Amino acid sequence: MNKNSVEIISEINEFLRDNIVDKNVLEFLVELKMKILELDERGTSKYRERKELSQIEALLRSIGKSAFISCYYQLKKASEGEISNISESITECSGARSNNSLRVKASVGVRIFKLSLNIEALKIIIKAEKVESSVREDAKKILKEEEK
């Protein structure tokens, strides 16, 4: 599911949690969520037909390259068991706008470390053309430290 779809569905869920709605509104929003999921699934499968993403590329897209670099050390500590509540720990650095997005970024970031893909992730970020130069420079610094 792409980031926009996740955010839209999260906002619908938050709205439903925080508001009392009648049956017609509830049915409309549930139907809207189903349409978003269906459209997202079609777009994802068409994209993957064109270009199969590697596991690390898919994970980096889920967390965001900038968020991965900004939260790198917290995610590393969490993967090593030094931080118990990673979502709370990365609230400031993740750029997440909702609790759902925060949880996704936290779990994906820790997963990258648990799968030992963090060095490969850094190398991908360093080579990425659409990433801000400051993020690439930070990735280079981290990679140097990690390779010691």
Buried (B, 14 or more C-beta within 10 A) or exposed (E): BBEEBBBBBBEBBEEBEEEEEEEEEEEEBEEEBEEBEEEBEEEBEEEEEEEEEEEBBEBBEBBBBBBBBBBBBBBBBBBEEEBEEBBEBBBEBBBBEBEBBBBBBBBBBBBBBEBEBBBBBBBBBBEBEEBEEEBBEBBBEBBEEEEE
